[in-house]
Amino acid sequence: MKPFRQIITLVGLVAAFTAKAGEPPAAEGKGTASQTVAAELQPLQGTWEGAAVGDKSLAKITVTITGHSLHFHRDAKFWFETTITLPPGTDPQQLHATIKDCPPPSGDSIGKVVVAIFKINDGVLTLATGDPETPPKSFEATENSGVTFYELRKVQTRKENAQPPIDK
């Protein structure tokens, strides 16, 4: 039953991330509130790699966030395209991911919203998700709490690693 819970949690998380993938960023042509949301999304932008905490298989998880789009990928049979929003005033900070696409047979997950909490400390993005529609209350959880934690580190792209040519 535990693997099923993790799959449902992941589906929800991914769904939330991909729901708004086709929409323009909220900050374009909008007021201060939308610009604040855009600023809050900045630290999440990029590609993150890691694993589910406690996963003995150490299956690599890759999360790529571009604008309001989040792509969650574990393997060819377990991935999600989502659109994300960050509701203001939540503590801990929440992330709502609406599933836009996923592999079969999870097609009934499209349109579902996964609610997670997240934090970034010392270059590590921690995502915590439990029931697909109800976020965990904190980052403290017991073994049987039903909360799944993902710890991910940002991956530098080749472009970020490139050094300018040295003139002689």
MIKE-117115 format. One record per atom (N, C-alpha, C): residue number from 1; residue in one letter; atom name; x negated, y, z. Coordinates in steps of 0.05 Angstrom, whole numbers. Layout:
BEGIN
+------+---------+------+--------+--------+--------+
: fido : drenkol : semi :      x :      y :      z :
+------+---------+------+--------+--------+--------+
:  NUM :       A :   CA :      X :      Y :      Z :
...
+------+---------+------+--------+--------+--------+
This chain:
BEGIN
+------+---------+------+--------+--------+--------+
: fido : drenkol : semi :      x :      y :      z :
+------+---------+------+--------+--------+--------+
:    1 :       M :    N :    -16 :    -24 :      0 :
:    1 :       M :   CA :      0 :      0 :      0 :
:    1 :       M :    C :    -17 :     25 :      0 :
:    2 :       K :    N :    -41 :     24 :     12 :
:    2 :       K :   CA :    -58 :     47 :     14 :
:    2 :       K :    C :    -67 :     57 :    -14 :
:    3 :       P :    N :    -75 :     38 :    -33 :
:    3 :       P :   CA :    -83 :     48 :    -59 :
:    3 :       P :    C :    -60 :     61 :    -74 :
:    4 :       F :    N :    -35 :     51 :    -69 :
:    4 :       F :   CA :    -12 :     64 :    -82 :
:    4 :       F :    C :     -9 :     93 :    -72 :
:    5 :       R :    N :    -12 :     96 :    -46 :
:    5 :       R :   CA :    -10 :    123 :    -34 :
:    5 :       R :    C :    -31 :    142 :    -45 :
:    6 :       Q :    N :    -55 :    132 :    -49 :
:    6 :       Q :   CA :    -76 :    148 :    -61 :
:    6 :       Q :    C :    -69 :    156 :    -90 :
:    7 :       I :    N :    -58 :    137 :   -104 :
:    7 :       I :   CA :    -51 :    143 :   -132 :
:    7 :       I :    C :    -29 :    164 :   -133 :
:    8 :       I :    N :     -9 :    161 :   -116 :
:    8 :       I :   CA :     13 :    180 :   -115 :
:    8 :       I :    C :      2 :    208 :   -107 :
:    9 :       T :    N :    -15 :    208 :    -88 :
:    9 :       T :   CA :    -27 :    233 :    -79 :
:    9 :       T :    C :    -43 :    246 :   -101 :
:   10 :       L :    N :    -59 :    230 :   -115 :
:   10 :       L :   CA :    -75 :    240 :   -137 :
:   10 :       L :    C :    -58 :    250 :   -160 :
:   11 :       V :    N :    -37 :    235 :   -166 :
:   11 :       V :   CA :    -19 :    243 :   -187 :
:   11 :       V :    C :     -7 :    271 :   -180 :
:   12 :       G :    N :      1 :    274 :   -155 :
:   12 :       G :   CA :     12 :    299 :   -147 :
:   12 :       G :    C :     -8 :    321 :   -149 :
:   13 :       L :    N :    -32 :    316 :   -140 :
:   13 :       L :   CA :    -53 :    336 :   -141 :
:   13 :       L :    C :    -58 :    345 :   -170 :
:   14 :       V :    N :    -61 :    326 :   -187 :
:   14 :       V :   CA :    -67 :    331 :   -214 :
:   14 :       V :    C :    -43 :    346 :   -227 :
:   15 :       A :    N :    -20 :    338 :   -220 :
:   15 :       A :   CA :      4 :    351 :   -232 :
:   15 :       A :    C :      4 :    380 :   -225 :
:   16 :       A :    N :     -2 :    387 :   -201 :
:   16 :       A :   CA :     -2 :    414 :   -193 :
:   16 :       A :    C :    -23 :    430 :   -209 :
:   17 :       F :    N :    -45 :    418 :   -215 :
:   17 :       F :   CA :    -66 :    432 :   -228 :
:   17 :       F :    C :    -60 :    437 :   -258 :
:   18 :       T :    N :    -45 :    421 :   -271 :
:   18 :       T :   CA :    -41 :    424 :   -299 :
:   18 :       T :    C :    -15 :    438 :   -307 :
:   19 :       A :    N :      2 :    443 :   -289 :
:   19 :       A :   CA :     29 :    453 :   -296 :
:   19 :       A :    C :     28 :    478 :   -312 :
:   20 :       K :    N :     10 :    496 :   -306 :
:   20 :       K :   CA :      9 :    522 :   -320 :
:   20 :       K :    C :    -13 :    524 :   -340 :
:   21 :       A :    N :    -23 :    503 :   -349 :
:   21 :       A :   CA :    -46 :    503 :   -367 :
:   21 :       A :    C :    -41 :    519 :   -392 :
:   22 :       G :    N :    -16 :    520 :   -402 :
:   22 :       G :   CA :    -10 :    534 :   -427 :
:   22 :       G :    C :     -2 :    563 :   -422 :
:   23 :       E :    N :     -1 :    572 :   -397 :
:   23 :       E :   CA :      8 :    599 :   -392 :
:   23 :       E :    C :    -16 :    617 :   -390 :
:   24 :       P :    N :    -12 :    643 :   -397 :
:   24 :       P :   CA :    -34 :    662 :   -394 :
:   24 :       P :    C :    -40 :    667 :   -365 :
:   25 :       P :    N :    -65 :    675 :   -359 :
:   25 :       P :   CA :    -72 :    681 :   -331 :
:   25 :       P :    C :    -54 :    702 :   -320 :
:   26 :       A :    N :    -47 :    699 :   -294 :
:   26 :       A :   CA :    -28 :    717 :   -281 :
:   26 :       A :    C :    -37 :    745 :   -280 :
:   27 :       A :    N :    -63 :    751 :   -280 :
:   27 :       A :   CA :    -73 :    778 :   -277 :
:   27 :       A :    C :    -69 :    795 :   -301 :
:   28 :       E :    N :    -65 :    784 :   -325 :
:   28 :       E :   CA :    -62 :    800 :   -349 :
:   28 :       E :    C :    -37 :    816 :   -349 :
:   29 :       G :    N :    -41 :    843 :   -348 :
:   29 :       G :   CA :    -18 :    861 :   -350 :
:   29 :       G :    C :      0 :    861 :   -325 :
:   30 :       K :    N :     -9 :    851 :   -303 :
:   30 :       K :   CA :      8 :    850 :   -280 :
:   30 :       K :    C :     -5 :    867 :   -258 :
:   31 :       G :    N :      9 :    869 :   -235 :
:   31 :       G :   CA :      1 :    886 :   -214 :
:   31 :       G :    C :    -20 :    874 :   -195 :
:   32 :       T :    N :    -24 :    886 :   -172 :
:   32 :       T :   CA :    -45 :    879 :   -153 :
:   32 :       T :    C :    -41 :    850 :   -143 :
:   33 :       A :    N :    -17 :    842 :   -137 :
:   33 :       A :   CA :    -12 :    815 :   -127 :
:   33 :       A :    C :    -23 :    793 :   -145 :
:   34 :       S :    N :    -18 :    796 :   -172 :
:   34 :       S :   CA :    -28 :    777 :   -191 :
:   34 :       S :    C :    -58 :    778 :   -193 :
:   35 :       Q :    N :    -70 :    802 :   -191 :
:   35 :       Q :   CA :    -99 :    804 :   -192 :
:   35 :       Q :    C :   -112 :    790 :   -168 :
:   36 :       T :    N :    -98 :    792 :   -144 :
:   36 :       T :   CA :   -108 :    778 :   -120 :
:   36 :       T :    C :   -109 :    748 :   -125 :
:   37 :       V :    N :    -88 :    737 :   -137 :
:   37 :       V :   CA :    -87 :    708 :   -143 :
:   37 :       V :    C :   -110 :    701 :   -162 :
:   38 :       A :    N :   -115 :    718 :   -182 :
:   38 :       A :   CA :   -136 :    712 :   -201 :
:   38 :       A :    C :   -163 :    713 :   -186 :
:   39 :       A :    N :   -167 :    731 :   -168 :
:   39 :       A :   CA :   -192 :    733 :   -153 :
:   39 :       A :    C :   -195 :    708 :   -135 :
:   40 :       E :    N :   -173 :    698 :   -124 :
:   40 :       E :   CA :   -175 :    675 :   -107 :
:   40 :       E :    C :   -182 :    650 :   -123 :
:   41 :       L :    N :   -175 :    649 :   -149 :
:   41 :       L :   CA :   -181 :    626 :   -166 :
:   41 :       L :    C :   -211 :    626 :   -175 :
:   42 :       Q :    N :   -224 :    649 :   -175 :
:   42 :       Q :   CA :   -252 :    651 :   -184 :
:   42 :       Q :    C :   -271 :    630 :   -172 :
:   43 :       P :    N :   -271 :    627 :   -145 :
:   43 :       P :   CA :   -290 :    607 :   -134 :
:   43 :       P :    C :   -285 :    578 :   -142 :
:   44 :       L :    N :   -261 :    572 :   -152 :
:   44 :       L :   CA :   -254 :    545 :   -161 :
:   44 :       L :    C :   -262 :    539 :   -189 :
:   45 :       Q :    N :   -267 :    560 :   -205 :
:   45 :       Q :   CA :   -272 :    556 :   -234 :
:   45 :       Q :    C :   -298 :    540 :   -238 :
:   46 :       G :    N :   -297 :    522 :   -258 :
:   46 :       G :   CA :   -320 :    506 :   -265 :
:   46 :       G :    C :   -314 :    476 :   -262 :
:   47 :       T :    N :   -335 :    460 :   -263 :
:   47 :       T :   CA :   -333 :    431 :   -261 :
:   47 :       T :    C :   -344 :    422 :   -235 :
:   48 :       W :    N :   -329 :    405 :   -221 :
:   48 :       W :   CA :   -336 :    394 :   -195 :
:   48 :       W :    C :   -337 :    364 :   -197 :
:   49 :       E :    N :   -356 :    351 :   -184 :
:   49 :       E :   CA :   -358 :    322 :   -184 :
:   49 :       E :    C :   -362 :    312 :   -156 :
:   50 :       G :    N :   -350 :    288 :   -150 :
:   50 :       G :   CA :   -353 :    276 :   -124 :
:   50 :       G :    C :   -336 :    251 :   -123 :
:   51 :       A :    N :   -325 :    246 :    -99 :
:   51 :       A :   CA :   -310 :    221 :    -95 :
:   51 :       A :    C :   -290 :    225 :    -73 :
:   52 :       A :    N :   -271 :    206 :    -71 :
:   52 :       A :   CA :   -253 :    206 :    -48 :
:   52 :       A :    C :   -268 :    197 :    -24 :
:   53 :       V :    N :   -264 :    211 :     -2 :
:   53 :       V :   CA :   -278 :    205 :     23 :
:   53 :       V :    C :   -268 :    177 :     32 :
:   54 :       G :    N :   -287 :    160 :     39 :
:   54 :       G :   CA :   -280 :    133 :     48 :
:   54 :       G :    C :   -276 :    113 :     26 :
:   55 :       D :    N :   -277 :    121 :      1 :
:   55 :       D :   CA :   -274 :    103 :    -22 :
:   55 :       D :    C :   -299 :     86 :    -25 :
:   56 :       K :    N :   -297 :     61 :    -18 :
:   56 :       K :   CA :   -320 :     43 :    -19 :
:   56 :       K :    C :   -330 :     38 :    -47 :
:   57 :       S :    N :   -314 :     42 :    -67 :
:   57 :       S :   CA :   -322 :     38 :    -95 :
:   57 :       S :    C :   -339 :     61 :   -104 :
:   58 :       L :    N :   -337 :     84 :    -91 :
:   58 :       L :   CA :   -351 :    109 :    -98 :
:   58 :       L :    C :   -345 :    117 :   -127 :
:   59 :       A :    N :   -320 :    112 :   -136 :
:   59 :       A :   CA :   -312 :    120 :   -162 :
:   59 :       A :    C :   -315 :    150 :   -165 :
:   60 :       K :    N :   -330 :    158 :   -186 :
:   60 :       K :   CA :   -335 :    187 :   -191 :
:   60 :       K :    C :   -309 :    201 :   -199 :
:   61 :       I :    N :   -304 :    223 :   -186 :
:   61 :       I :   CA :   -282 :    240 :   -193 :
:   61 :       I :    C :   -293 :    266 :   -205 :
:   62 :       T :    N :   -282 :    275 :   -227 :
:   62 :       T :   CA :   -289 :    300 :   -239 :
:   62 :       T :    C :   -265 :    318 :   -240 :
:   63 :       V :    N :   -268 :    342 :   -230 :
:   63 :       V :   CA :   -246 :    362 :   -231 :
:   63 :       V :    C :   -257 :    386 :   -246 :
:   64 :       T :    N :   -244 :    394 :   -267 :
:   64 :       T :   CA :   -252 :    417 :   -283 :
:   64 :       T :    C :   -229 :    437 :   -281 :
:   65 :       I :    N :   -236 :    462 :   -272 :
:   65 :       I :   CA :   -216 :    483 :   -269 :
:   65 :       I :    C :   -224 :    506 :   -287 :
:   66 :       T :    N :   -206 :    513 :   -305 :
:   66 :       T :   CA :   -209 :    535 :   -323 :
:   66 :       T :    C :   -184 :    552 :   -322 :
:   67 :       G :    N :   -187 :    576 :   -312 :
:   67 :       G :   CA :   -163 :    593 :   -309 :
:   67 :       G :    C :   -144 :    580 :   -290 :
:   68 :       H :    N :   -119 :    575 :   -299 :
:   68 :       H :   CA :    -99 :    562 :   -283 :
:   68 :       H :    C :    -96 :    532 :   -289 :
:   69 :       S :    N :   -114 :    522 :   -305 :
:   69 :       S :   CA :   -113 :    494 :   -313 :
:   69 :       S :    C :   -133 :    477 :   -296 :
:   70 :       L :    N :   -123 :    454 :   -288 :
:   70 :       L :   CA :   -140 :    435 :   -273 :
:   70 :       L :    C :   -138 :    408 :   -286 :
:   71 :       H :    N :   -161 :    397 :   -292 :
:   71 :       H :   CA :   -163 :    370 :   -304 :
:   71 :       H :    C :   -176 :    352 :   -283 :
:   72 :       F :    N :   -162 :    331 :   -274 :
:   72 :       F :   CA :   -172 :    312 :   -255 :
:   72 :       F :    C :   -178 :    286 :   -270 :
:   73 :       H :    N :   -202 :    275 :   -267 :
:   73 :       H :   CA :   -209 :    251 :   -282 :
:   73 :       H :    C :   -225 :    231 :   -264 :
:   74 :       R :    N :   -215 :    207 :   -263 :
:   74 :       R :   CA :   -230 :    185 :   -250 :
:   74 :       R :    C :   -240 :    165 :   -271 :
:   75 :       D :    N :   -221 :    157 :   -289 :
:   75 :       D :   CA :   -228 :    139 :   -311 :
:   75 :       D :    C :   -206 :    141 :   -332 :
:   76 :       A :    N :   -208 :    125 :   -353 :
:   76 :       A :   CA :   -189 :    127 :   -375 :
:   76 :       A :    C :   -160 :    122 :   -367 :
:   77 :       K :    N :   -156 :    108 :   -345 :
:   77 :       K :   CA :   -129 :    101 :   -336 :
:   77 :       K :    C :   -119 :    119 :   -313 :
:   78 :       F :    N :   -137 :    137 :   -303 :
:   78 :       F :   CA :   -129 :    153 :   -280 :
:   78 :       F :    C :   -140 :    181 :   -284 :
:   79 :       W :    N :   -124 :    198 :   -297 :
:   79 :       W :   CA :   -130 :    226 :   -302 :
:   79 :       W :    C :   -105 :    242 :   -303 :
:   80 :       F :    N :   -108 :    268 :   -298 :
:   80 :       F :   CA :    -84 :    286 :   -299 :
:   80 :       F :    C :    -92 :    313 :   -309 :
:   81 :       E :    N :    -74 :    325 :   -325 :
:   81 :       E :   CA :    -76 :    352 :   -333 :
:   81 :       E :    C :    -55 :    368 :   -318 :
:   82 :       T :    N :    -63 :    389 :   -304 :
:   82 :       T :   CA :    -44 :    404 :   -288 :
:   82 :       T :    C :    -48 :    434 :   -292 :
:   83 :       T :    N :    -28 :    449 :   -282 :
:   83 :       T :   CA :    -30 :    477 :   -279 :
:   83 :       T :    C :    -29 :    483 :   -250 :
:   84 :       I :    N :    -46 :    501 :   -241 :
:   84 :       I :   CA :    -47 :    507 :   -212 :
:   84 :       I :    C :    -39 :    535 :   -205 :
:   85 :       T :    N :    -28 :    537 :   -181 :
:   85 :       T :   CA :    -23 :    563 :   -169 :
:   85 :       T :    C :    -33 :    562 :   -140 :
:   86 :       L :    N :    -40 :    585 :   -129 :
:   86 :       L :   CA :    -48 :    587 :   -101 :
:   86 :       L :    C :    -29 :    606 :    -87 :
:   87 :       P :    N :    -10 :    594 :    -72 :
:   87 :       P :   CA :     10 :    612 :    -59 :
:   87 :       P :    C :     -4 :    629 :    -38 :
:   88 :       P :    N :      2 :    655 :    -38 :
:   88 :       P :   CA :    -11 :    673 :    -19 :
:   88 :       P :    C :     -2 :    668 :     10 :
:   89 :       G :    N :    -20 :    675 :     29 :
:   89 :       G :   CA :    -13 :    674 :     57 :
:   89 :       G :    C :    -11 :    647 :     70 :
:   90 :       T :    N :    -23 :    626 :     58 :
:   90 :       T :   CA :    -23 :    600 :     71 :
:   90 :       T :    C :    -49 :    595 :     86 :
:   91 :       D :    N :    -47 :    582 :    109 :
:   91 :       D :   CA :    -70 :    575 :    125 :
:   91 :       D :    C :    -67 :    548 :    136 :
:   92 :       P :    N :    -83 :    528 :    127 :
:   92 :       P :   CA :   -104 :    531 :    107 :
:   92 :       P :    C :    -93 :    537 :     79 :
:   93 :       Q :    N :   -111 :    546 :     62 :
:   93 :       Q :   CA :   -103 :    554 :     35 :
:   93 :       Q :    C :    -92 :    530 :     20 :
:   94 :       Q :    N :    -69 :    534 :      7 :
:   94 :       Q :   CA :    -56 :    513 :     -9 :
:   94 :       Q :    C :    -61 :    516 :    -38 :
:   95 :       L :    N :    -59 :    494 :    -52 :
:   95 :       L :   CA :    -61 :    493 :    -81 :
:   95 :       L :    C :    -37 :    476 :    -90 :
:   96 :       H :    N :    -22 :    488 :   -109 :
:   96 :       H :   CA :      1 :    473 :   -120 :
:   96 :       H :    C :     -6 :    466 :   -149 :
:   97 :       A :    N :     -5 :    440 :   -155 :
:   97 :       A :   CA :    -12 :    431 :   -182 :
:   97 :       A :    C :     12 :    418 :   -195 :
:   98 :       T :    N :     19 :    428 :   -218 :
:   98 :       T :   CA :     42 :    417 :   -232 :
:   98 :       T :    C :     31 :    399 :   -255 :
:   99 :       I :    N :     39 :    374 :   -255 :
:   99 :       I :   CA :     29 :    355 :   -275 :
:   99 :       I :    C :     41 :    361 :   -302 :
:  100 :       K :    N :     22 :    364 :   -322 :
:  100 :       K :   CA :     30 :    369 :   -350 :
:  100 :       K :    C :     26 :    344 :   -367 :
:  101 :       D :    N :      6 :    328 :   -360 :
:  101 :       D :   CA :      1 :    304 :   -376 :
:  101 :       D :    C :    -15 :    284 :   -358 :
:  102 :       C :    N :    -12 :    259 :   -365 :
:  102 :       C :   CA :    -25 :    237 :   -350 :
:  102 :       C :    C :    -23 :    212 :   -367 :
:  103 :       P :    N :    -39 :    191 :   -359 :
:  103 :       P :   CA :    -38 :    167 :   -376 :
:  103 :       P :    C :    -13 :    150 :   -369 :
:  104 :       P :    N :     -5 :    134 :   -389 :
:  104 :       P :   CA :     17 :    116 :   -383 :
:  104 :       P :    C :      8 :     95 :   -362 :
:  105 :       P :    N :     23 :     85 :   -346 :
:  105 :       P :   CA :     52 :     87 :   -344 :
:  105 :       P :    C :     62 :    109 :   -325 :
:  106 :       S :    N :     45 :    129 :   -320 :
:  106 :       S :   CA :     52 :    149 :   -300 :
:  106 :       S :    C :     68 :    172 :   -312 :
:  107 :       G :    N :     79 :    169 :   -335 :
:  107 :       G :   CA :     94 :    190 :   -349 :
:  107 :       G :    C :    116 :    202 :   -333 :
:  108 :       D :    N :    127 :    187 :   -314 :
:  108 :       D :   CA :    149 :    199 :   -298 :
:  108 :       D :    C :    138 :    220 :   -278 :
:  109 :       S :    N :    111 :    223 :   -277 :
:  109 :       S :   CA :     99 :    243 :   -259 :
:  109 :       S :    C :     99 :    271 :   -272 :
:  110 :       I :    N :    102 :    272 :   -298 :
:  110 :       I :   CA :    101 :    298 :   -312 :
:  110 :       I :    C :    123 :    316 :   -300 :
:  111 :       G :    N :    114 :    341 :   -294 :
:  111 :       G :   CA :    133 :    360 :   -282 :
:  111 :       G :    C :    133 :    360 :   -252 :
:  112 :       K :    N :    122 :    340 :   -239 :
:  112 :       K :   CA :    121 :    339 :   -210 :
:  112 :       K :    C :     99 :    358 :   -200 :
:  113 :       V :    N :    103 :    368 :   -176 :
:  113 :       V :   CA :     84 :    386 :   -163 :
:  113 :       V :    C :     71 :    372 :   -140 :
:  114 :       V :    N :     44 :    373 :   -140 :
:  114 :       V :   CA :     29 :    362 :   -118 :
:  114 :       V :    C :     18 :    385 :   -102 :
:  115 :       V :    N :     21 :    383 :    -76 :
:  115 :       V :   CA :     12 :    405 :    -58 :
:  115 :       V :    C :    -12 :    394 :    -43 :
:  116 :       A :    N :    -33 :    410 :    -43 :
:  116 :       A :   CA :    -58 :    402 :    -29 :
:  116 :       A :    C :    -68 :    427 :    -13 :
:  117 :       I :    N :    -86 :    422 :      5 :
:  117 :       I :   CA :   -100 :    444 :     18 :
:  117 :       I :    C :   -129 :    441 :      9 :
:  118 :       F :    N :   -144 :    464 :      9 :
:  118 :       F :   CA :   -172 :    462 :      0 :
:  118 :       F :    C :   -188 :    483 :     15 :
:  119 :       K :    N :   -215 :    477 :     15 :
:  119 :       K :   CA :   -234 :    496 :     25 :
:  119 :       K :    C :   -260 :    492 :     11 :
:  120 :       I :    N :   -276 :    513 :     10 :
:  120 :       I :   CA :   -303 :    511 :     -2 :
:  120 :       I :    C :   -323 :    520 :     20 :
:  121 :       N :    N :   -340 :    501 :     28 :
:  121 :       N :   CA :   -361 :    507 :     48 :
:  121 :       N :    C :   -387 :    496 :     39 :
:  122 :       D :    N :   -408 :    513 :     39 :
:  122 :       D :   CA :   -435 :    504 :     32 :
:  122 :       D :    C :   -435 :    490 :      5 :
:  123 :       G :    N :   -420 :    501 :    -15 :
:  123 :       G :   CA :   -420 :    490 :    -42 :
:  123 :       G :    C :   -404 :    464 :    -45 :
:  124 :       V :    N :   -389 :    456 :    -25 :
:  124 :       V :   CA :   -373 :    432 :    -26 :
:  124 :       V :    C :   -343 :    440 :    -26 :
:  125 :       L :    N :   -329 :    431 :    -47 :
:  125 :       L :   CA :   -300 :    435 :    -49 :
:  125 :       L :    C :   -287 :    411 :    -36 :
:  126 :       T :    N :   -271 :    416 :    -15 :
:  126 :       T :   CA :   -256 :    394 :     -2 :
:  126 :       T :    C :   -227 :    398 :     -8 :
:  127 :       L :    N :   -215 :    378 :    -20 :
:  127 :       L :   CA :   -186 :    377 :    -26 :
:  127 :       L :    C :   -174 :    356 :     -8 :
:  128 :       A :    N :   -152 :    363 :      5 :
:  128 :       A :   CA :   -137 :    344 :     22 :
:  128 :       A :    C :   -109 :    343 :     13 :
:  129 :       T :    N :    -99 :    319 :      8 :
:  129 :       T :   CA :    -71 :    316 :     -1 :
:  129 :       T :    C :    -59 :    291 :     12 :
:  130 :       G :    N :    -34 :    292 :     17 :
:  130 :       G :   CA :    -20 :    270 :     29 :
:  130 :       G :    C :      5 :    264 :     14 :
:  131 :       D :    N :     28 :    268 :     26 :
:  131 :       D :   CA :     53 :    265 :     12 :
:  131 :       D :    C :     53 :    284 :    -12 :
:  132 :       P :    N :     62 :    276 :    -35 :
:  132 :       P :   CA :     60 :    292 :    -59 :
:  132 :       P :    C :     72 :    320 :    -56 :
:  133 :       E :    N :     92 :    324 :    -40 :
:  133 :       E :   CA :    105 :    350 :    -38 :
:  133 :       E :    C :     99 :    365 :    -13 :
:  134 :       T :    N :     86 :    353 :      7 :
:  134 :       T :   CA :     80 :    365 :     32 :
:  134 :       T :    C :     50 :    365 :     37 :
:  135 :       P :    N :     37 :    388 :     40 :
:  135 :       P :   CA :      8 :    388 :     44 :
:  135 :       P :    C :      1 :    379 :     73 :
:  136 :       P :    N :    -23 :    370 :     77 :
:  136 :       P :   CA :    -32 :    365 :    104 :
:  136 :       P :    C :    -33 :    391 :    119 :
:  137 :       K :    N :    -31 :    390 :    145 :
:  137 :       K :   CA :    -31 :    415 :    162 :
:  137 :       K :    C :    -59 :    425 :    167 :
:  138 :       S :    N :    -79 :    406 :    166 :
:  138 :       S :   CA :   -107 :    414 :    172 :
:  138 :       S :    C :   -126 :    394 :    158 :
:  139 :       F :    N :   -152 :    400 :    162 :
:  139 :       F :   CA :   -172 :    382 :    150 :
:  139 :       F :    C :   -180 :    360 :    170 :
:  140 :       E :    N :   -166 :    359 :    193 :
:  140 :       E :   CA :   -171 :    338 :    213 :
:  140 :       E :    C :   -150 :    317 :    208 :
:  141 :       A :    N :   -159 :    292 :    205 :
:  141 :       A :   CA :   -140 :    270 :    200 :
:  141 :       A :    C :   -150 :    245 :    212 :
:  142 :       T :    N :   -132 :    228 :    220 :
:  142 :       T :   CA :   -139 :    202 :    230 :
:  142 :       T :    C :   -139 :    182 :    207 :
:  143 :       E :    N :   -150 :    159 :    212 :
:  143 :       E :   CA :   -152 :    138 :    191 :
:  143 :       E :    C :   -125 :    131 :    178 :
:  144 :       N :    N :   -104 :    131 :    194 :
:  144 :       N :   CA :    -78 :    123 :    183 :
:  144 :       N :    C :    -59 :    147 :    179 :
:  145 :       S :    N :    -70 :    170 :    175 :
:  145 :       S :   CA :    -53 :    194 :    172 :
:  145 :       S :    C :    -40 :    196 :    145 :
:  146 :       G :    N :    -50 :    181 :    125 :
:  146 :       G :   CA :    -38 :    183 :     98 :
:  146 :       G :    C :    -51 :    206 :     82 :
:  147 :       V :    N :    -71 :    219 :     93 :
:  147 :       V :   CA :    -84 :    241 :     79 :
:  147 :       V :    C :   -108 :    230 :     64 :
:  148 :       T :    N :   -111 :    239 :     39 :
:  148 :       T :   CA :   -134 :    232 :     23 :
:  148 :       T :    C :   -151 :    257 :     20 :
:  149 :       F :    N :   -177 :    254 :     25 :
:  149 :       F :   CA :   -196 :    276 :     22 :
:  149 :       F :    C :   -214 :    271 :     -2 :
:  150 :       Y :    N :   -220 :    292 :    -17 :
:  150 :       Y :   CA :   -239 :    291 :    -39 :
:  150 :       Y :    C :   -260 :    311 :    -32 :
:  151 :       E :    N :   -285 :    303 :    -34 :
:  151 :       E :   CA :   -308 :    321 :    -31 :
:  151 :       E :    C :   -322 :    323 :    -57 :
:  152 :       L :    N :   -324 :    347 :    -68 :
:  152 :       L :   CA :   -335 :    352 :    -95 :
:  152 :       L :    C :   -356 :    374 :    -94 :
:  153 :       R :    N :   -377 :    371 :   -110 :
:  153 :       R :   CA :   -397 :    392 :   -113 :
:  153 :       R :    C :   -396 :    403 :   -141 :
:  154 :       K :    N :   -401 :    429 :   -143 :
:  154 :       K :   CA :   -401 :    442 :   -169 :
:  154 :       K :    C :   -424 :    433 :   -186 :
:  155 :       V :    N :   -418 :    428 :   -211 :
:  155 :       V :   CA :   -438 :    419 :   -231 :
:  155 :       V :    C :   -446 :    443 :   -248 :
:  156 :       Q :    N :   -472 :    447 :   -250 :
:  156 :       Q :   CA :   -481 :    469 :   -267 :
:  156 :       Q :    C :   -481 :    459 :   -296 :
:  157 :       T :    N :   -471 :    476 :   -313 :
:  157 :       T :   CA :   -471 :    469 :   -342 :
:  157 :       T :    C :   -499 :    475 :   -353 :
:  158 :       R :    N :   -504 :    465 :   -377 :
:  158 :       R :   CA :   -530 :    470 :   -390 :
:  158 :       R :    C :   -534 :    500 :   -393 :
:  159 :       K :    N :   -513 :    514 :   -400 :
:  159 :       K :   CA :   -515 :    542 :   -404 :
:  159 :       K :    C :   -524 :    557 :   -379 :
:  160 :       E :    N :   -514 :    548 :   -355 :
:  160 :       E :   CA :   -521 :    560 :   -330 :
:  160 :       E :    C :   -550 :    553 :   -323 :
:  161 :       N :    N :   -560 :    530 :   -332 :
:  161 :       N :   CA :   -587 :    522 :   -326 :
:  161 :       N :    C :   -608 :    534 :   -345 :
:  162 :       A :    N :   -599 :    544 :   -368 :
:  162 :       A :   CA :   -617 :    553 :   -388 :
:  162 :       A :    C :   -633 :    578 :   -378 :
:  163 :       Q :    N :   -658 :    578 :   -384 :
:  163 :       Q :   CA :   -675 :    600 :   -376 :
:  163 :       Q :    C :   -680 :    618 :   -401 :
:  164 :       P :    N :   -682 :    644 :   -398 :
:  164 :       P :   CA :   -688 :    661 :   -421 :
:  164 :       P :    C :   -716 :    655 :   -431 :
:  165 :       P :    N :   -721 :    659 :   -457 :
:  165 :       P :   CA :   -747 :    654 :   -468 :
:  165 :       P :    C :   -768 :    672 :   -455 :
:  166 :       I :    N :   -792 :    663 :   -452 :
:  166 :       I :   CA :   -813 :    678 :   -440 :
:  166 :       I :    C :   -829 :    692 :   -463 :
:  167 :       D :    N :   -830 :    718 :   -462 :
:  167 :       D :   CA :   -844 :    734 :   -483 :
:  167 :       D :    C :   -874 :    735 :   -475 :
:  168 :       K :    N :   -891 :    731 :   -495 :
:  168 :       K :   CA :   -920 :    732 :   -489 :
:  168 :       K :    C :   -933 :    755 :   -503 :
+------+---------+------+--------+--------+--------+
